[in-house]
């Protein structure tokens, strides 16, 4: 039976190069990362990346770039397949508001 597991990667993050990562379960077949831009934000970029484990110190593989468009909004990336770890990384400082909150959901088979 499929089940959904939720993990918070970042909470009210603003600073460039801040990141949060999660280990993907080997049985996970669907993945979603939601970037919640707070009220008052005016710019910023969050990168969605994959790596061999959540503590990997090298260069992660890019999957998606999520660029600020509107304050008080949500953007989502969805992916399918086997990932060892996924992370959200602020690549351009989040200006204004209280920053971004990023959540990760994985659905297992």
C-alpha positions as CSV (number, residue, x, y, z in Angstrom):
1,X,0.0,0.0,0.0
2,X,1.4,3.4,-1.0
3,X,2.1,5.9,1.7
4,X,3.2,9.6,1.8
5,X,6.0,10.9,3.9
6,X,6.5,14.6,4.4
7,X,9.8,16.4,5.5
8,X,10.4,20.1,6.0
9,X,13.7,21.0,4.3
10,X,13.8,24.8,5.0
11,X,11.9,27.1,7.3
12,X,11.8,30.9,6.7
13,X,15.1,30.8,5.0
14,X,16.6,33.9,3.4
15,X,20.4,33.5,3.1
16,X,22.2,32.6,-0.2
17,X,23.6,29.0,-0.2
18,X,21.3,27.8,2.6
19,X,20.2,24.3,1.9
20,X,18.1,21.5,3.4
21,X,18.3,17.8,2.2
22,X,16.4,14.6,2.8
23,X,17.2,11.0,2.2
24,X,14.8,9.4,-0.3
25,X,13.4,6.0,0.7
26,X,14.4,3.2,-1.7
27,X,10.7,2.4,-2.2
28,X,9.8,6.0,-3.1
29,X,8.4,6.3,-6.6
30,X,7.0,9.9,-6.6
31,X,8.6,13.1,-5.2
32,X,7.3,16.6,-4.8
33,X,9.0,19.7,-3.4
34,X,6.9,22.8,-2.6
35,X,8.5,26.2,-2.2
36,X,6.3,28.6,-0.2
37,X,7.2,32.3,-0.8
38,X,6.2,34.4,2.2
39,X,4.2,37.6,2.1
40,X,6.5,40.5,1.3
41,X,9.1,38.6,-0.7
42,X,10.3,40.4,-3.8
43,X,12.9,38.1,-5.4
44,X,15.0,34.9,-5.0
45,X,15.9,31.6,-6.5
46,X,15.7,28.0,-5.1
47,X,17.5,25.2,-6.8
48,X,16.2,21.6,-6.6
49,X,19.1,19.1,-6.7
50,X,19.9,15.4,-6.3
51,X,22.9,13.8,-4.7
52,X,24.2,10.4,-3.5
53,X,23.3,11.0,0.1
54,X,21.8,13.9,2.2
55,X,25.2,14.8,3.7
56,X,27.1,14.8,0.3
57,X,29.7,17.7,0.3
58,X,30.3,17.8,-3.4
59,X,28.4,19.4,-6.3
60,X,24.8,18.2,-6.5
61,X,23.1,17.5,-9.8
62,X,20.6,20.2,-10.9
63,X,17.0,19.1,-11.4
64,X,15.0,22.4,-11.5
65,X,15.3,26.1,-10.8
66,X,12.4,27.8,-9.1
67,X,12.5,31.6,-9.5
68,X,10.4,34.0,-7.4
69,X,7.4,35.3,-9.3
70,X,4.8,36.4,-6.7
71,X,4.8,36.9,-2.9
72,X,2.5,34.7,-0.8
73,X,2.5,31.9,-3.3
74,X,3.6,28.3,-3.8
75,X,5.7,26.7,-6.5
76,X,6.1,22.9,-6.9
77,X,8.5,20.5,-8.6
78,X,7.5,16.9,-9.1
79,X,9.6,14.0,-10.1
80,X,9.4,10.3,-10.5
81,X,12.1,7.7,-10.1
82,X,14.8,6.5,-7.8
83,X,16.8,9.3,-6.1
84,X,19.2,8.7,-3.2
85,X,18.8,12.3,-1.8
86,X,17.1,15.5,-2.8
87,X,17.7,19.0,-1.5
88,X,16.5,22.6,-1.9
89,X,19.3,25.2,-2.0
90,X,18.9,29.0,-2.1
91,X,21.1,30.1,-5.0
92,X,20.0,33.8,-4.9
93,X,19.1,35.5,-1.7
94,X,15.4,35.7,-0.8
95,X,14.6,39.4,-0.5
96,X,11.8,40.6,1.8
97,X,9.3,38.9,3.9
98,X,10.3,36.0,6.1
99,X,11.9,34.1,3.2
100,X,10.9,30.6,1.9
101,X,9.7,27.5,3.5
102,X,10.4,24.3,1.5
103,X,8.6,21.0,2.1
104,X,9.4,17.6,0.5
105,X,6.9,14.7,0.0
106,X,7.7,11.2,-1.2
107,X,5.2,8.5,-2.0
108,X,6.3,4.9,-1.6
109,X,5.2,1.9,-3.6
